[in-house]
C-alpha cells in the first residue's frame, strides 16, 4: 500500500481555522483536543511597515489523515474544507515532487 501524506502550502494558508473545525467535527474531538491545530507565528515587525503574523496548520498525534474517509475514497476533512486550497492529500512520493518552495511542508502518518 502506498504511503499517503498531507502537503501544506503555508504561502496560501489564510489562517481561517476551517481545517481545525472540520477535523474536530469529523473526529468528534472535545474542547482542548486537536487533530489539526493552527500555530500562531508572530506578530513581529520586519522591515519598514511590514509585519509577520501567520497561522500555520500543524497535524497533531491524533491525526490519522482521516483514515475512515480516505478508505471510502474521500480526502481528509481538513483538505476538503480548506478554503484557500493550501492543503493537498495523496501519495507521499507524488506530493514530495510538488514541494518546490520553502513554505511548503509534507506530513505523513504511520
N, CA, C and O of each residue as an XYZ file, in Angstrom:
440
protein
N       0.844     -1.194      0.000
C       0.000      0.000      0.000
C       0.885      1.253      0.000
O       1.878      1.323      0.724
N       0.520      2.209     -0.799
C       1.265      3.450     -0.927
C       1.052      4.327      0.301
O      -0.076      4.499      0.762
N       2.143      4.879      0.828
C       2.032      5.775      1.980
C       1.413      7.095      1.534
O       1.836      7.691      0.543
N       0.414      7.536      2.274
C      -0.301      8.770      1.963
C       0.219      9.917      2.820
O       0.750      9.698      3.909
N       0.064     11.135      2.324
C       0.545     12.292      3.055
C      -0.338     13.509      2.860
O      -1.307     13.500      2.101
N       0.035     14.543      3.570
C      -0.665     15.823      3.536
C       0.359     16.899      3.224
O       1.308     17.092      3.984
N       0.176     17.596      2.120
C       1.050     18.686      1.713
C       0.369     19.996      2.065
O      -0.772     20.233      1.667
N       1.063     20.852      2.812
C       0.502     22.146      3.192
C       1.394     23.241      2.630
O       2.602     23.258      2.865
N       0.783     24.155      1.883
C       1.489     25.303      1.328
C       1.167     26.509      2.211
O       0.120     27.140      2.067
N       2.081     26.812      3.120
C       1.847     27.893      4.077
C       1.774     29.270      3.417
O       1.264     30.214      4.019
N       2.271     29.393      2.202
C       2.185     30.669      1.497
C       0.735     31.041      1.213
O       0.388     32.221      1.160
N      -0.113     30.023      1.031
C      -1.502     30.279      0.680
C      -2.485     30.104      1.827
O      -3.653     30.468      1.696
N      -2.033     29.552      2.951
C      -2.918     29.391      4.106
C      -3.318     30.768      4.629
O      -2.466     31.626      4.860
N      -4.620     30.968      4.814
C      -5.112     32.267      5.289
C      -5.338     32.286      6.802
O      -5.658     33.333      7.366
N      -5.175     31.140      7.460
C      -5.395     31.082      8.903
C      -6.866     31.125      9.280
O      -7.210     31.634     10.347
N      -7.737     30.605      8.434
C      -9.181     30.702      8.663
C      -9.700     29.709      9.713
O     -10.832     29.844     10.175
N      -8.897     28.727     10.090
C      -9.251     27.707     11.094
C     -10.271     26.685     10.589
O     -10.742     25.871     11.383
N     -10.634     26.694      9.299
C     -11.599     25.725      8.780
C     -11.075     24.298      8.931
O     -11.852     23.387      9.215
N      -9.776     24.092      8.747
C      -9.217     22.742      8.881
C      -9.336     22.245     10.319
O      -9.648     21.077     10.553
N      -9.090     23.123     11.271
C      -9.230     22.765     12.692
C     -10.645     22.311     13.003
O     -10.858     21.257     13.602
N     -11.601     23.117     12.590
C     -13.001     22.833     12.923
C     -13.503     21.597     12.191
O     -14.233     20.790     12.767
N     -13.121     21.440     10.927
C     -13.540     20.256     10.166
C     -13.015     18.988     10.827
O     -13.724     17.985     10.909
N     -11.790     19.033     11.292
C     -11.184     17.883     11.958
C     -11.903     17.589     13.278
O     -12.213     16.434     13.570
N     -12.165     18.613     14.062
C     -12.845     18.422     15.350
C     -14.215     17.769     15.153
O     -14.591     16.860     15.893
N     -14.950     18.241     14.152
C     -16.281     17.687     13.883
C     -16.155     16.249     13.370
O     -16.854     15.355     13.847
N     -15.267     16.030     12.403
C     -15.094     14.690     11.817
C     -14.699     13.662     12.868
O     -15.208     12.541     12.861
N     -13.804     14.031     13.764
C     -13.290     13.105     14.777
C     -14.067     13.141     16.090
O     -13.821     12.321     16.975
N     -14.997     14.078     16.224
C     -15.759     14.196     17.466
C     -14.871     14.607     18.641
O     -15.059     14.140     19.765
N     -13.914     15.472     18.375
C     -12.973     15.907     19.409
C     -13.582     16.988     20.292
O     -14.331     17.842     19.819
N     -13.259     16.942     21.556
C     -13.788     17.904     22.516
C     -12.899     19.122     22.678
O     -11.904     19.296     21.973
N     -13.286     19.956     23.624
C     -12.533     21.172     23.914
C     -11.101     20.815     24.305
O     -10.871     19.927     25.125
N     -10.152     21.516     23.708
C      -8.751     21.277     24.009
C      -8.155     20.069     23.300
O      -6.993     19.736     23.535
N      -8.921     19.404     22.439
C      -8.419     18.276     21.661
C      -8.317     18.694     20.199
O      -9.207     19.360     19.670
N      -7.227     18.299     19.555
C      -6.994     18.734     18.187
C      -6.415     17.601     17.356
O      -5.580     16.838     17.840
N      -6.848     17.490     16.127
C      -6.210     16.619     15.144
C      -5.305     17.466     14.268
O      -4.215     17.046     13.880
N      -5.782     18.672     13.964
C      -5.001     19.709     13.291
C      -5.157     20.955     14.149
O      -6.271     21.324     14.519
N      -4.052     21.598     14.462
C      -4.071     22.800     15.302
C      -3.297     23.902     14.604
O      -2.174     23.687     14.147
N      -3.893     25.082     14.520
C      -3.179     26.209     13.945
C      -2.246     26.811     14.989
O      -2.667     27.168     16.089
N      -0.981     26.917     14.623
C       0.010     27.561     15.480
C       0.123     29.015     15.049
O       0.188     29.316     13.857
N       0.146     29.907     16.019
C       0.273     31.332     15.719
C       1.750     31.715     15.724
O       2.462     31.479     16.701
N       2.193     32.300     14.634
C       3.572     32.735     14.480
C       3.561     34.261     14.363
O       3.014     34.804     13.403
N       4.152     34.942     15.319
C       4.195     36.406     15.295
C       3.173     36.978     16.253
O       2.629     36.235     17.069
N       2.893     38.252     16.189
C       3.404     39.203     15.198
C       4.780     39.766     15.589
O       5.106     39.917     16.767
N       5.562     40.064     14.562
C       6.787     40.812     14.767
C       7.061     41.652     13.534
O       6.687     41.303     12.415
N       7.719     42.755     13.777
C       7.987     43.719     12.713
C       9.160     43.256     11.868
O      10.186     42.824     12.393
N       8.999     43.351     10.561
C      10.072     43.027      9.633
C      10.775     44.332      9.256
O      11.408     44.955     10.108
N      10.676     44.746      8.014
C      11.289     45.990      7.554
C      10.205     47.023      7.249
O       9.126     46.676      6.769
N      10.496     48.283      7.529
C       9.550     49.351      7.218
C       8.226     49.133      7.896
O       8.154     49.011      9.119
N       7.157     49.083      7.088
C       5.814     48.863      7.609
C       5.383     47.398      7.540
O       4.225     47.086      7.818
N       6.287     46.503      7.177
C       5.938     45.090      7.006
C       5.974     44.336      8.337
O       6.859     44.542      9.167
N       4.989     43.463      8.512
C       4.887     42.637      9.715
C       4.739     41.178      9.325
O       4.233     40.871      8.246
N       5.169     40.294     10.178
C       4.970     38.856     10.013
C       3.982     38.418     11.082
O       4.206     38.635     12.273
N       2.883     37.799     10.648
C       1.888     37.282     11.585
C       1.111     36.208     10.840
O       0.265     36.510      9.998
N       1.396     34.983     11.149
C       0.814     33.860     10.417
C       0.173     32.867     11.365
O       0.520     32.795     12.544
N      -0.758     32.110     10.839
C      -1.305     30.925     11.487
C      -0.959     29.761     10.567
O      -1.270     29.791      9.377
N      -0.321     28.744     11.113
C       0.075     27.615     10.284
C      -0.529     26.327     10.831
O      -0.355     26.019     12.010
N      -1.242     25.567      9.986
C      -1.844     24.313     10.440
C      -0.786     23.243     10.668
O       0.095     23.025      9.835
N      -0.894     22.581     11.815
C       0.035     21.514     12.186
C      -0.772     20.271     12.562
O      -1.539     20.312     13.524
N      -0.620     19.177     11.833
C      -1.260     17.926     12.264
C      -0.669     17.489     13.604
O       0.539     17.593     13.815
N      -1.514     17.005     14.502
C      -1.055     16.546     15.815
C      -0.961     15.023     15.796
O      -1.197     14.391     14.767
N      -0.615     14.443     16.936
C      -0.520     12.991     17.029
C      -1.881     12.317     16.872
O      -1.938     11.117     16.602
N      -2.968     13.051     17.033
C      -4.311     12.485     16.829
C      -4.670     12.349     15.346
O      -5.624     11.656     14.993
N      -3.908     13.007     14.496
C      -4.203     12.982     13.057
C      -3.844     11.619     12.474
O      -2.717     11.145     12.611
N      -4.821     11.003     11.825
C      -4.576      9.765     11.082
C      -4.925      9.973      9.608
O      -5.204      9.020      8.880
N      -4.905     11.235      9.189
C      -5.272     11.628      7.822
C      -6.663     11.112      7.466
O      -6.924     10.711      6.331
N      -7.555     11.131      8.469
C      -8.949     10.704      8.287
C      -9.019      9.332      7.605
O      -9.611      9.179      6.537
N      -8.408      8.359      8.245
C      -8.314      7.007      7.681
C      -9.668      6.478      7.207
O      -9.753      5.864      6.143
N     -10.723      6.711      7.985
C     -12.051      6.234      7.575
C     -12.509      6.890      6.280
O     -13.009      6.216      5.380
N     -12.339      8.195      6.189
C     -12.745      8.931      4.987
C     -11.932      8.477      3.776
O     -12.485      8.237      2.702
N     -10.606      8.361      3.959
C      -9.757      8.029      2.815
C      -9.994      6.592      2.336
O      -9.878      6.308      1.144
N     -10.326      5.684      3.269
C     -10.680      4.314      2.859
C     -11.940      4.325      1.992
O     -12.121      3.457      1.138
N     -12.806      5.309      2.217
C     -14.044      5.435      1.437
C     -13.835      6.246      0.152
O     -14.796      6.556     -0.552
N     -12.568      6.590     -0.150
C     -12.279      7.323     -1.383
C     -12.408      8.824     -1.273
O     -12.378      9.524     -2.285
N     -12.553      9.332     -0.059
C     -12.668     10.774      0.161
C     -11.324     11.325      0.618
O     -10.437     10.569      1.014
N     -11.180     12.639      0.562
C      -9.975     13.282      1.097
C     -10.195     13.571      2.580
O     -11.341     13.601      3.027
N      -9.134     13.784      3.353
C      -9.303     14.151      4.761
C     -10.174     15.408      4.908
O     -10.224     16.252      4.014
N     -10.847     15.509      6.041
C     -11.761     16.633      6.286
C     -11.051     17.975      6.175
O     -11.619     18.935      5.655
N      -9.811     18.050      6.659
C      -9.087     19.329      6.604
C      -8.870     19.770      5.157
O      -9.011     20.949      4.833
N      -8.529     18.823      4.298
C      -8.305     19.127      2.880
C      -9.618     19.531      2.220
O      -9.668     20.504      1.467
N     -10.670     18.787      2.502
C     -11.986     19.058      1.912
C     -12.484     20.465      2.252
O     -13.114     21.121      1.422
N     -12.202     20.923      3.470
C     -12.737     22.206      3.921
C     -11.753     23.366      3.827
O     -12.095     24.486      4.207
N     -10.541     23.129      3.330
C      -9.550     24.212      3.209
C     -10.027     25.222      2.166
O     -10.090     24.920      0.974
N     -10.360     26.414      2.627
C     -10.946     27.436      1.755
C      -9.945     28.039      0.775
O     -10.329     28.535     -0.284
N      -8.652     27.996      1.130
C      -7.640     28.594      0.249
C      -6.927     27.552     -0.606
O      -5.988     27.882     -1.331
N      -7.368     26.292     -0.524
C      -6.769     25.185     -1.275
C      -5.269     25.060     -0.990
O      -4.481     24.742     -1.881
N      -4.892     25.313      0.260
C      -3.493     25.243      0.671
C      -3.088     23.834      1.079
O      -1.911     23.589      1.343
N      -4.035     22.904      1.135
C      -3.752     21.528      1.546
C      -4.070     20.563      0.415
O      -5.039     20.729     -0.326
N      -3.214     19.543      0.307
C      -3.423     18.519     -0.715
C      -3.095     17.154     -0.110
O      -2.124     17.017      0.634
N      -3.896     16.165     -0.426
C      -3.720     14.799      0.062
C      -3.364     13.894     -1.100
O      -3.890     14.056     -2.201
N      -2.474     12.941     -0.861
C      -2.140     11.983     -1.896
C      -0.941     11.147     -1.515
O      -0.473     11.204     -0.378
N      -0.436     10.361     -2.470
C       0.749      9.544     -2.209
C       1.960     10.432     -1.891
O       2.204     11.437     -2.559
N       2.705     10.041     -0.863
C       3.843     10.843     -0.401
C       4.838     11.100     -1.529
O       5.339     12.216     -1.665
N       5.132     10.082     -2.338
C       6.124     10.274     -3.403
C       5.673     11.307     -4.430
O       6.495     12.067     -4.942
N       4.373     11.345     -4.738
C       3.852     12.351     -5.673
C       3.858     13.746     -5.048
O       4.230     14.721     -5.701
N       3.442     13.838     -3.774
C       3.418     15.126     -3.098
C       4.828     15.678     -2.921
O       5.037     16.887     -3.019
N       5.798     14.800     -2.661
C       7.185     15.243     -2.460
C       7.715     15.966     -3.696
O       8.499     16.908     -3.574
N       7.297     15.535     -4.873
C       7.739     16.200     -6.107
C       7.151     17.602     -6.242
O       7.668     18.424     -6.999
N       6.072     17.877     -5.512
C       5.428     19.193     -5.583
C       6.019     20.192     -4.594
O       5.692     21.378     -4.648
N       6.870     19.739     -3.706
C       7.491     20.642     -2.729
C       8.576     21.425     -3.459
O       9.692     20.940     -3.649
N       8.227     22.646     -3.865
C       9.129     23.467     -4.675
C       9.437     24.812     -4.049
O      10.203     25.600     -4.603
N       8.833     25.082     -2.877
C       9.024     26.375     -2.215
C       9.386     26.133     -0.755
O       9.052     25.088     -0.196
N      10.061     27.088     -0.138
C      10.451     26.899      1.266
C       9.279     26.884      2.245
O       9.435     26.373      3.354
N       8.139     27.409      1.891
C       6.997     27.459      2.816
C       5.983     26.358      2.523
O       4.777     26.558      2.669
N       6.480     25.201      2.111
C       5.646     24.020      1.896
C       6.182     22.920      2.796
O       7.392     22.747      2.947
N       5.231     22.161      3.404
C       5.617     21.087      4.312
C       4.790     19.848      3.977
O       3.595     19.937      3.695
N       5.450     18.695      4.014
C       4.800     17.416      3.726
C       4.757     16.604      5.010
O       5.793     16.347      5.622
N       3.545     16.193      5.424
C       3.330     15.379      6.608
C       2.847     14.000      6.172
O       2.174     13.856      5.152
N       3.201     12.992      6.963
C       2.634     11.661      6.777
C       2.439     11.050      8.156
O       3.020     11.510      9.138
N       1.619     10.015      8.219
C       1.385      9.316      9.474
C       1.688      7.839      9.259
O       1.638      7.336      8.137
N       1.999      7.162     10.341
C       2.316      5.719     10.257
C       1.045      4.921     10.308
O       1.084      3.692     10.252
